[in-house]
Amino acid sequence: MREVLIITEIERMKVLAEPTRFKILELLRRHPMSIAELSSFLKKDRSTVYRHIKVLENAGFVEEIGQEGNERIYARTARLFLLKVEPDESIEEFRKQYLRIEASRLMEILKKSGIKIKNENEFLRLTAQILKEIEDNSRPIIQKVSQADLDLKEIELFHLLNLLVFLQSCEFCEKAKKMKNLLEL
């Protein structure tokens, strides 16, 4: 399994727009599973889960890694998937939802770390907006890295993303000030 897989193709991104497939990938992050295990967690029949697994497999998100008895075992093809595609109407709602979820997760991380947020709704709105702009502005470099088919490690991805944000830092000065005002550090 690779550490990081960068997805830049719109068709592959559309595969993840279906909530059950997204949930399957989340479950497989824990450990490899059979169709029966996934079916039990998802509370869906095996044939439905099998069809979703095949779509994920054809798109390169999961792979069969073995067998236990009659059950095939499936795993993710990468520990992390970095989704960076050109804006497209067909996935725009999924993208907005994804950014809202990520903004919420960031807010929870800060709150659990003891950082108070003065206006949570404004924090969520501003964070989702900033994440979208960073993604949009980073797309050309991410596209080139993806096309190079490098086997990035998680720490390398972390540093690459930091570099991409740094390259845009002058453009975000005003938003950074607003964000700092929302946080009680």
N, C-alpha and C positions, 0 to 999 in steps of 0.2 A: 504494500500500500504506500502510495506517495504521501508526503506530508501535506502538500498544497497542490490544488488543481485550480487553475484560473479558467473561468468560463466566460468567453466573450461572444459566443454564437447565440443569437436570439432564439433559435429553435430549441437549443438545449435549455435555455432559461425558461422557456414556456413549459417544459416538462415539469419544472419545480413549482410552477404557478398553481398546480393542482394540490390542494391541502393534504390529501392522503399521501401523496408521494413525498411531500416535504416532511411529513410526520415519520414516514418510513426511514428517511435519511437521519432524522433526529434519533430514532430508536437504534439504528445501526451504529450510531456514534458510541453507544454504550459497549456493544460487543456484536460480533457476527450472530445472525439468527436465521432460523428456518422460516418457511412460509407459515407453518403452524404457530410458531412463537409470535411472529408479527401479527397474524390473524387474531390471536388471543389479546394482545396489547391493544390493537386497533378496534376490536369488537366488530370485525368485518369477516365475511366468509373467505375461505382460502382461495377460491377462484378469482375473486376481486383483487386480493392482495397479490396473487400470482401475476395477474395482468399488469398491475402497477410496477411490480418488480421487473418484469420484462421491458417495460417502457424505460425504467431507470437504467437497466442494464444496457439497452440499445443506445442510450444517450451517454453512456460511459460513467454513470454515477455509482453503480454497484456492480459487483461481479460474484460469480459462484466460486467459492473457495474450497469446497469439500462436500462431504456427505456424511450424515449420521443415520445409519439404518437406511430407510427409504427417503429420508428428508435431505434435500439439498440445503447447504448453508451459504448464506449470502453476506457480503461485507461491502462497506464503502470502498471506492477506489482511491479515496484520499481522506486524510483526517480533516482537512479544511478545504472548503470550496469557496473561492473568491469569485463572486458574480459581478462582472463588469461588462455590460452590453450597451450598445447604442440605444438611445431612447426609442421606444416603439409603443404605439397606441395599445397593442394587444396585451402588453405586460405592464402598462403604466399603473394600473390599480394595484397589481401585485407588488410593484416596486414601492409605491407609496405606503402600502401596508407593511412591507418589510422594513422600510426606513422608520416608520412609527414604532415598530417592535424593537428595533435596535436602539432608538432614542429612549424608549422605556427601560430597556435593559441597562443602558448607561446611567440613567437616573437612579435605578435601584442600586447599582454598584456604588455610586457616590453616596447615596443615603445610608447604605449598610456600612460605609467607611466613615460615617459620622459627619459627612458634609451636608449641611442644610441647604435646601433649595427654596428661595424666597417665593418664586412663582412657578409652580410645577408645569402648568399649561404652557406658559411662555417658554420654559426650558425645553419642553418636548417639541414645540413648534420650531424654535430656533435650532435645536440640535438636528432635527430631521432635515431642515433647510440646509444647514451647513454640510451634513453628510451627503446630501444630494449634489450640492455644488462641488464638493471635493471629488466625488465619483465622476461627475461630468467632466471636470477639468483634468482629471488624471487619466481619462480613457485612452488618449493616444499612447502614453508610455505603457500602460497596462496591456494594451493591444500588442505592442511590440514584444513585451516580456512573454506574453501568452504564445505568440507565434514562434518564439525561440524554443518553446517546449522544454524549458528548464525544469529540473527537479529541485524546486525551492524548498528549503527547510522553513519551519514555522518562524524561527527567529529572523531569517532572511526576509520573509514576507513582512514581518513587523517593521524591520528597518526600511524596507522599500516603501511601505505605506507612510512611515514617518518622513522619509525624504520627499514623497509626493506632497504631503501636507506642508512641509517646510517650503517647497518651491512655490506654493500658493499663499504663504503666510502674509505677505503684504496686502493681498486682496481681501483678507479676512480681519484686518485690524479693528474695524468698527464693530463687527459681529463678536470678536473676541472681547471687546470692552463690555458689550451687552451681556455676554455670557458670564464674565467675571462678576458683574453686578448682580447676577441672579444667584450666585453661589456665596455662601458664608464660609470662607476658608479659614 
